[in-house]
C-alpha cells in the first residue's frame, strides 16, 4: 500500500511540473536577465539530421521553464546556505555588494593582448597625425579591484592592475589617465552599483575630474550641479545572475546649474535635448536611462548660455570611443566642448579618420572598463 | 539525451512512462526499442545506423550460433562467435581508436596517413561489449538465442543503460526481456534509486566538478601544494558521484520498467586495498573483462607467471577501453602493476596493518591514478603530480586555498560522508523499507525526502551553467 502512495507522489511531481511547463506561455525577452530567451525551434529534416534542432529545443526548455526566476532563487539560497561566497562568478560581498569576479584568463587571452596592441597602434597613429590631436585613454577597473575591502574573507580575484599596467606601458605617458588611484581614493563612496557591473554617475564624476585635469580643463565642482536621485529601485545585470537577494540600488543624475543647451543626435537622425531618458526607469534595464542605451553613433552639440564662465571651448571637438561606462560620463564632457561625438565600435564600422575630419576633432577619449576592453572583439576597428 | 536534463525529466520520461503502462504487454518491448532509438538519436542522429547495424549483425549471428550448436557443429558456432567479436571490435576500433593509432604511427614514423577526426559515437564502448557478450553467452550455453529481433533490439538499445552503462550481460536480463512484471513495489524501488542517482549527479558531482575545473586550469602562480590535493580530491568525488549517479539512475529506471540490473558501484572509496577497490568500482566492466578475457586466458589457474601476464593483458585493455589516449593506457598499466604487487606480497602485509593505514594507502594510490586519468597530456599530468608532492617550488598553501576550502568545506564533508555506506544505513534504520507493512509516517518522510532532492535538482538544472557529460570518451 505504502509503495503505491510513493509511486503516485512521484507521478504527481513529474507529470505536474511537465503539464505546468507545457501550458506556460513562452516569453521572448527576460527583463530580469536582460537578454532574449530562446524560442521554439522550427522543425525541419536538416535541423534534425545535423542535431541543431535538438540542441535548440533543449535551450528552449531551459530558458522557458516555468517559474524560472524562482528556481534560480532556490539555487542561490541553497548555495549561500552551504557557505558559498561566490555564485555564477559573483561575489556576495560586504554591505550588500554583488561584485563580479572576472577570471584571469579573460585578461591573459590572446584577444585581451591583441586589443592592447591595437590601442598602441592607434595611439601612435594619432600622435603622428597631420594636425595635433590630444588623445587620452581612460580604462576603468571594475569593482573587484577597487572595492577589495568589501570582498569575502580570503577572496583573491584577478588583480586588474596587471592588465592596466600592460595597457599603460603600451601608450605614451601623455595618453594615459590613471583611473585606478582616482577610484581607489573614493572607494568609500558609492562609485559602483551594488547590483550592476557599471560605475555610478558619482564614480563617473570622479573619473571626469581626473580626465579633465589631465587635459588642462578645470572640472565643474559638486556645487555646480543639481544632483537628483531619480530611482530607488534599480536591480542591475549582476543581480540578474544570482536572482535578487540584496536591496535595490538607487540612481542619480547630475545636471549643471548653469544653463547649457544640448542638441543630441543619434545615428538615425533623431534629436533630443537631454541626456536622460525618464521612460527607461519603467523598464528592467534602467541603466539605459543614461544616453538611451547603446547606440553606434551619437553627437552632442552644446550651446552655453552667455553667463557661463567656466572652461568652455567653442573651438574644441571631442571624439569618445567607448563602451557603456561612458553613458554617464559623456554628459560631463559636454559642458566643455563645442561638440562631443561618441561611437561604439561594436556597431560603428566606418572610417575613424573620416570622422576626425568631418567633425574637426581636436581631442579623443578612449573609455572602456578593463573587462569590456579585454573581451571586446571590435577594438581592432579603431584602426579603420 | 542525458538523464540529468529538463528535457529527459519533463518530456521524454513522462511520455515514455504513460505509453509504456498504457500499452499491452506484447507491445512493450517495441515501445522500449523505439523510445530508446529516439533517446539515442537525440544526440547522435546519424550514428543510430551504426547501432542498428551492430544489433542486426549480432541478432543474426546469435541465431546461427544457436542453430549450429543444436546440430552439434561446435566449430561453426565458434566461427560465428569469432565473426561477431571481429565485427564489434572493428566498429570500436575504427570509430574510437583509428585516429589515435594512425596519429601515433604518423608521429613515430613521420608518415602522413589519413585520419578522419570522427566524433566518437556515444555509448559505442558499452553496446559493442553487450552485443559481444550475447553471442558468447549463447555459445557457452548460458543463454538462449533471442528469436524476436525487437526484443533483442530493446536489449541493445535499452535507454536506461545505453550511454553510460552499466554493461548489462545478456544472460542477466534474458528472462526479463520476454517476461517481466511491473509492480508498485518494484516501481518504488526504482524511484528510490533514480532520485539518489539524480541527486548524486546534479547536486554532488556537478558542484564539486566546478571546483576541479577551476583548480585544474589554475596558473602556476595561483597553485599551492594543498590546492593541488584539494583539486584531485574534488575530481575523485566528481567522477565517482557522476558515474555511480548515472548507474543508480539506470538501475532505477530499469526497475520502473521491470528490469533488474546488477549493482555497478559498491562504495569504492572505503576500500583497504586496490584489489578491493576494483571489486567495488565499475563492477560491470570488471566482471565483463573477468568473464570474457581473464578467465578464458586461464585466469589464476596456470601458475603465477601466467596469471601476471593475464593481469597485464586485462589491465592494458581496461585502460584502453576508457579512451583512445596514452594517459588511459598508462592508467591501466599503473593499476595492473599495483594489482600484481598486491597479489605477490602486499595484500598479506596490508591485512596486518591497522585499517587507518590501509585506507590511506588505497586512497593515495587511487588519487594518483586519477591524476593520470584526468589529464590527456602526460606532461600536464606529471606537472600536476609535481605540484602535489611539492616538487615545483610552490607554497604549502595560499589565501586562495583557504578561500576555496571554506567555500566548499560543507560540500566536501557531505561528500566524504556520502562515499560511505553510513547514509544508506541511517536511511534504512529510521525509514525502514518493508514491503508488507509500511506506515504512513515512513511514506510521508520518504516522499518529503524525494521531493527535496528532486526540486533542488530541478533548480540546479534550470540554472545549469555546468552540466558536463564525462563519458564521451568511453
Boltz contact constraints between the chains, C-beta under 6 A:
constraints:
  - contact:
      token1: [A, 2]
      token2: [B, 438]
      max_distance: 6.0
  - contact:
      token1: [A, 2]
      token2: [B, 443]
      max_distance: 6.0
  - contact:
      token1: [A, 3]
      token2: [B, 184]
      max_distance: 6.0
  - contact:
      token1: [A, 3]
      token2: [B, 185]
      max_distance: 6.0
  - contact:
      token1: [A, 3]
      token2: [B, 188]
      max_distance: 6.0
  - contact:
      token1: [A, 4]
      token2: [B, 184]
      max_distance: 6.0
  - contact:
      token1: [A, 5]
      token2: [B, 443]
      max_distance: 6.0
  - contact:
      token1: [A, 6]
      token2: [B, 188]
      max_distance: 6.0
  - contact:
      token1: [A, 7]
      token2: [B, 184]
      max_distance: 6.0
  - contact:
      token1: [A, 7]
      token2: [B, 187]
      max_distance: 6.0
  - contact:
      token1: [A, 7]
      token2: [B, 188]
      max_distance: 6.0
  - contact:
      token1: [A, 9]
      token2: [B, 447]
      max_distance: 6.0
  - contact:
      token1: [A, 10]
      token2: [B, 191]
      max_distance: 6.0
  - contact:
      token1: [A, 13]
      token2: [B, 454]
      max_distance: 6.0
  - contact:
      token1: [A, 14]
      token2: [B, 14]
      max_distance: 6.0
  - contact:
      token1: [A, 15]
      token2: [B, 14]
      max_distance: 6.0
  - contact:
      token1: [A, 17]
      token2: [B, 10]
      max_distance: 6.0
  - contact:
      token1: [A, 18]
      token2: [B, 10]
      max_distance: 6.0
  - contact:
      token1: [A, 18]
      token2: [B, 14]
      max_distance: 6.0
  - contact:
      token1: [A, 21]
      token2: [B, 10]
      max_distance: 6.0
  - contact:
      token1: [A, 49]
      token2: [B, 45]
      max_distance: 6.0
  - contact:
      token1: [A, 51]
      token2: [B, 45]
      max_distance: 6.0
  - contact:
      token1: [A, 54]
      token2: [B, 42]
      max_distance: 6.0
  - contact:
      token1: [A, 58]
      token2: [B, 7]
      max_distance: 6.0
  - contact:
      token1: [A, 61]
      token2: [B, 6]
      max_distance: 6.0
  - contact:
      token1: [A, 61]
      token2: [B, 7]
      max_distance: 6.0
  - contact:
      token1: [A, 62]
      token2: [B, 6]
      max_distance: 6.0
  - contact:
      token1: [A, 65]
      token2: [B, 462]
      max_distance: 6.0
  - contact:
      token1: [A, 68]
      token2: [B, 462]
      max_distance: 6.0
  - contact:
      token1: [A, 71]
      token2: [B, 459]
      max_distance: 6.0
  - contact:
      token1: [A, 71]
      token2: [B, 462]
      max_distance: 6.0
  - contact:
      token1: [A, 72]
      token2: [B, 463]
      max_distance: 6.0
  - contact:
      token1: [A, 74]
      token2: [B, 459]
      max_distance: 6.0
  - contact:
      token1: [A, 75]
      token2: [B, 459]
      max_distance: 6.0
  - contact:
      token1: [A, 75]
      token2: [B, 460]
      max_distance: 6.0
  - contact:
      token1: [A, 75]
      token2: [B, 463]
      max_distance: 6.0
  - contact:
      token1: [A, 82]
      token2: [B, 410]
      max_distance: 6.0
  - contact:
      token1: [A, 82]
      token2: [B, 411]
      max_distance: 6.0
  - contact:
      token1: [A, 83]
      token2: [B, 410]
      max_distance: 6.0
  - contact:
      token1: [A, 84]
      token2: [B, 407]
      max_distance: 6.0
  - contact:
      token1: [A, 85]
      token2: [B, 407]
      max_distance: 6.0
  - contact:
      token1: [A, 154]
      token2: [B, 399]
      max_distance: 6.0
  - contact:
      token1: [A, 154]
      token2: [B, 402]
      max_distance: 6.0
  - contact:
      token1: [A, 154]
      token2: [B, 403]
      max_distance: 6.0
  - contact:
      token1: [A, 155]
      token2: [B, 403]
      max_distance: 6.0
  - contact:
      token1: [A, 156]
      token2: [B, 399]
      max_distance: 6.0
  - contact:
      token1: [A, 156]
      token2: [B, 400]
      max_distance: 6.0
